[in-house]
Amino acid sequence: MGFVRWDLIKLNTLNQGVLMILFDDSQKESLIEFGIEIPILLSRVFNTFEYLKSHEILGSKIDQWHIRKIEETVSRVDLLRVHSEDYIEKLFSAGLENEIIKTFELLDDAGNYYRYNPKKSARPLTLLFERILTIVAGTIQCSRIALAKDFCFAFSGGMHHGQKDYGNGFCMLNDIVIAIRKLQAENLIRTAWVIDTDAHKGDGTAALTRGDDTITTFSIHMAKGWPLDGEEYDPDGNFNPSFTPSNIDIPMAKGEDHLYIPRLHEGLNRLDRWAHPDLAVVVSGADPFEKDELPSTSDLKLSLAQLKERDLLTYNFLKDRDIPRAYLMAGGYGESCWEVYAQFLEWALLDNMNSL
């Protein structure tokens, strides 16, 4: 696979208007076509886009904010900046299907299919990897656009559980760190922040960037439950990388929803003491929503109003400091999560239109 110089090919397009949302409708979100019954639904992208497209103000300006195609491609070199050679070789070999099964947790402890029905599959499971590579490409492209235009929101990405040697938590690759490392390798950025507001701890991102002072990680997440429901060390004394601390961690216990916004505000004030970066990647999960349908998000039950406050607080914090920001959808499960994205993007698009 080669590398398309998106910044050179599309720079003239980027200079023509406020292009802020990367949504390629040829890319599918739902996993059911592979027989996987995890509630990542097409509605979270299509309902959000239809809401914005039909907006009385934004609809007529769609050509100013919609980028229609993911143009980037991803090479093995890009992946190897972040993941181990042994793991990447498995993904490009006959071992791929087994890695997909492990990453998406499609077998239970007894070896029976779990949230997986091959009879419902319309496509081979291994083709899912092509989609994952496109998600990585979208995150790279989103980050480039953010550098050019200050803000871009990709309707994909945020695979923050991907570890160096294995996939985890539905995340085969860590697109966040891959994108940052690629831009660093091209000397487009030196430093980055990762602000993770997904319900689950950004454990893979923390582990992959530990000890690197060019990337600062921030995660506000459930204090207990997955991926922190195992042991910190296994019986042989090996450390579980999911317990790697972020630079700033804000664990939220069950029942502390009313403290979420004050703690986020306090955490951002702490982050502000760090040197400001060339780019911020925001892992903007909708799964803290009280209507989220993934059982492992149940310890956070934020209302739609609280999530809007979360998103505006983060957005304004970065905008006021002139930090380019690349947003990724990350977690969001079930029929209602699109409302979280739609309310924020309506506000953000109008805010950017008003700034022209």
Secondary structure as UniProt FT lines:
FT   HELIX           6..9
FT   HELIX           11..14
FT   TURN            15..16
FT   STRAND          21..22
FT   TURN            25..26
FT   HELIX           32..34
FT   HELIX           43..53
FT   TURN            56..58
FT   HELIX           59..61
FT   HELIX           62..65
FT   STRAND          66..67
FT   HELIX           76..80
FT   TURN            81..82
FT   HELIX           85..91
FT   TURN            94..95
FT   HELIX           96..103
FT   TURN            104..105
FT   TURN            109..110
FT   HELIX           118..120
FT   HELIX           125..127
FT   HELIX           128..149
FT   STRAND          151..154
FT   TURN            160..161
FT   TURN            169..170
FT   HELIX           175..185
FT   TURN            186..187
FT   STRAND          192..196
FT   HELIX           203..209
FT   TURN            210..211
FT   TURN            213..214
FT   STRAND          215..222
FT   TURN            226..227
FT   TURN            235..236
FT   HELIX           241..243
FT   STRAND          248..252
FT   TURN            254..255
FT   HELIX           257..259
FT   HELIX           260..271
FT   TURN            272..273
FT   STRAND          279..283
FT   TURN            287..288
FT   TURN            290..291
FT   HELIX           295..297
FT   TURN            298..299
FT   HELIX           304..320
FT   TURN            321..322
FT   STRAND          325..328
FT   HELIX           338..354
//
